[in-house]
Amino acid sequence: MLKLLSILVLSFSFQIGASDIYTCVIDGTTTFSQIPCGDTDQKIEVDEPQSFESNQKSPIQNSENITNDTQNYIVTQKINKTIKKIEALTKQKNDKLSELEAKFMSVSNNRAGSLHQNEISKKIISTNKTYIKLINDQEVKLKELQNSLN
């Protein structure tokens, strides 16, 4: 029972700060008080409570980190998606140009081929410009996403 009272006294002393604590014996019963209680009191020395500083981050800091990590994850996913789109556009461009160049070569063997070659040449130039613009737009988007991570 005395141990329990001691624990209570100590925990109470941490809550009340630097107050003095006295033990008093009244009618054979030990009591504790913040003020002296007579001839039988004894002062208990209690050290100042130590402040507890945690090395862990506060919940707000953890929340900010989680938010930042989530945003970085989303941006990283967008970067990967953009890179795949650039790769797909490059492949499509190369496939279309290869197809047009094959047509260009096949029409050169007949008499009406020069007219068709001219048309195919225009398609090659147009296709190349279109895909270059699409790829450049995606590369700009990619740079913006990468910069947002920094």
Salt bridges, closest charged atoms under 4 A:
ASP20 OD1 - LYS43 NZ 3.44
ASP95 OD2 - LYS91 NZ 2.94
ASP137 OD2 - LYS133 NZ 3.07
